[in-house]
Amino acid sequence: MYSEVFSSRLKEVRKSHGFTLREVAAELNINFQNISRYETSITEPDIETLAQLSDFYGASIDWLIGVRTLPGKREDFLRPVSKWNGIKIRSTGFPRKMKLARAALNISQAKAAKGIEIPRSTLTKYELGQLQPNIEVLARTVLFYNITADWLLGLSELPSPLLFEVS
């Protein structure tokens, strides 16, 4: 479900900014066929590429993957596109934040894995930096922990979606 939303929104945001696949690919140094595969749900980007796409388009990862419907018009929460600044997530950031999110709820790995609907061994690999989640697991993770994907992947200092959602 989240993969299809991601593909649709990725294509939508690219077209809304008037970019071709080749222009985006050249700017991000990604093969244009990969961008096309992301937009047609053939394959998913890794979390670093997901973060790059989010940063480039100025769109929240949470919005891109469909876990949050932010208030107002889309233009109200999309940052203006400018020359991509080459933001990179640190390889240690994601595993550390996975542990922090679980610690904030004071729950065991077993309980967190059950809530995210993954094997405990998989959660251990995420927390050790040995594995990266796909979009479905990323979406379930941010919903379970009630955090933003942007924070989890190092694009935001705001861990909670409550900081920017209208109540």
C-alpha positions in Angstrom: 0.0 0.0 0.0 2.6 2.6 1.0 4.8 1.6 -2.0 2.0 2.5 -4.4 1.4 5.8 -2.6 5.1 6.6 -2.7 5.3 5.9 -6.5 2.3 8.0 -7.2 3.4 11.0 -5.1 6.9 10.8 -6.4 5.7 11.2 -9.9 3.2 13.9 -8.9 5.8 16.0 -7.1 8.2 15.7 -10.0 5.6 16.7 -12.6 4.3 19.6 -10.3 7.8 21.0 -10.4 8.1 20.5 -14.2 11.0 18.2 -14.1 11.7 15.3 -16.5 13.0 12.0 -15.3 16.3 12.8 -16.9 16.6 16.2 -15.2 16.0 14.7 -11.8 18.4 11.8 -12.5 21.1 14.1 -13.7 20.7 16.5 -10.7 20.8 13.6 -8.2 23.3 11.5 -10.1 20.8 8.6 -10.2 20.1 6.5 -13.4 16.9 7.9 -14.9 15.6 4.3 -15.3 15.8 3.9 -11.6 13.7 7.1 -11.1 11.2 5.6 -13.6 11.2 2.3 -11.7 10.5 4.2 -8.4 7.6 6.0 -10.0 6.0 2.8 -11.4 6.4 0.7 -8.2 8.8 -1.7 -9.9 11.5 -1.1 -7.3 12.0 1.1 -4.2 14.9 3.4 -3.4 17.1 2.7 -0.5 16.7 5.0 2.5 19.6 7.3 1.4 18.0 7.7 -2.0 14.6 8.3 -0.4 16.2 11.0 1.7 17.8 12.6 -1.4 14.5 12.6 -3.3 12.7 14.1 -0.3 15.4 16.8 0.1 15.5 17.6 -3.6 11.8 18.0 -4.0 11.4 19.7 -0.6 8.7 17.1 0.3 8.3 15.4 3.6 9.2 11.7 3.5 6.1 11.1 5.6 4.0 12.7 2.9 5.9 10.9 0.1 5.3 7.5 1.6 1.7 8.2 2.6 1.9 8.0 6.4 0.8 11.5 7.1 -1.7 13.9 5.5 -0.3 17.3 6.4 -2.6 20.3 6.8 -3.4 22.8 4.1 -2.5 22.6 0.4 0.4 20.6 -0.6 2.3 23.8 -1.5 2.0 24.8 2.1 4.2 22.0 3.3 6.5 21.4 0.3 9.7 23.4 0.7 10.6 25.3 -2.5 12.9 23.3 -4.8 16.3 24.8 -5.2 19.7 23.4 -6.2 19.9 20.1 -4.4 22.4 20.6 -1.5 23.6 17.0 -1.5 22.3 16.1 2.0 23.4 12.7 3.1 22.1 10.7 6.0 24.9 9.3 8.2 25.0 5.6 8.3 25.0 5.7 12.1 22.0 8.0 12.3 19.3 5.6 11.3 20.3 2.7 13.6 20.8 5.1 16.6 17.4 6.8 16.0 15.7 3.4 15.8 17.1 2.6 19.2 16.1 6.0 20.6 12.5 5.6 19.3 12.2 2.3 21.0 13.8 3.5 24.2 11.4 6.5 24.3 8.5 4.1 24.6 10.5 1.9 27.1 9.6 -1.3 25.3 11.5 -4.4 24.4 12.7 -5.3 20.9 10.2 -8.2 20.9 7.3 -5.8 21.6 8.5 -3.2 19.0 9.1 -5.9 16.4 5.5 -7.2 17.0 4.1 -3.7 16.7 6.0 -3.0 13.5 5.1 -6.5 12.2 8.6 -7.7 11.6 10.8 -10.5 13.1 12.8 -9.4 16.1 16.0 -10.5 14.3 15.1 -7.9 11.6 14.7 -5.2 14.1 18.0 -6.1 15.6 19.6 -5.7 12.2 18.0 -2.3 11.7 19.3 -1.2 15.1 22.8 -2.5 14.4 22.9 -0.8 10.9 23.1 -4.1 9.1 19.8 -3.7 7.2 17.6 -0.9 5.9 13.8 -1.1 5.8 11.8 -1.0 2.6 9.0 1.7 2.3 6.3 -0.6 3.9 8.4 -1.3 7.0 9.5 2.4 7.2 5.9 3.4 7.2 4.8 0.9 9.8 7.8 2.0 11.9 7.0 5.7 12.0 3.3 4.9 12.7 4.1 2.5 15.5 6.6 4.9 17.2 4.6 8.0 16.3 7.7 9.7 14.8 8.5 11.3 11.5 10.4 9.5 8.8 12.2 12.8 8.2 13.6 12.6 11.7 14.4 8.9 11.5 16.4 9.5 8.3 18.1 12.6 9.5 16.2 15.3 7.5 14.5 16.9 10.4 15.1 17.7 14.1 11.4 17.2 14.8 10.8 13.6 16.0 7.1 13.9 16.5 4.5 14.5 13.9 2.4 16.2 16.5 4.7 19.2 16.2 3.4 20.0 12.7 -0.1 18.5 12.5 -3.2 20.3 13.1 -5.2 18.9 16.0 
